[in-house]
Amino acid sequence: MIDSSPAVIVGASGCLYAFQERRLLVHCPKSNEWQFLDKLPKGDEGISPPLCITSNGSRLVVTGTCNADEDSHRMYWYHLPAAESCEGPRRRGIWEALPVDIQFLGLTHASCIVEV
């Protein structure tokens, strides 16, 4: 459940997704609750809590500062698992690292404007 700290929320594949710290949550409309789905990658290849998240079809684009170097940024595709019922355990998606182009990074951050 989202109960502390700011969360970044994005819609993709008919669901709402949010990050709270390093945790990726999915909203279950049936129970009207946020449920844990996955965690950000750890170690030198991982990122801190996301600076920005946006969607592209059935994938999320996540950017954040590198765990190994706070002055560097890293981007990931998160391939969402197939849509399932919110009851029972959920399958996790797949993290895929993206090469970072500083110009694209700026566009990604600019796209994190909430559309109502």
Secondary structure, DSSP 8 states (H G I E B T S, - for coil): ---SS--EEEEETTEEEEEETTEEEEEETTTTEEEEEEE---STT-BSS-SEEEEETTEEEEEEEBSS-TT-EEEEEEE------SSS-----EEEEE---HHHHHHHHHT-----
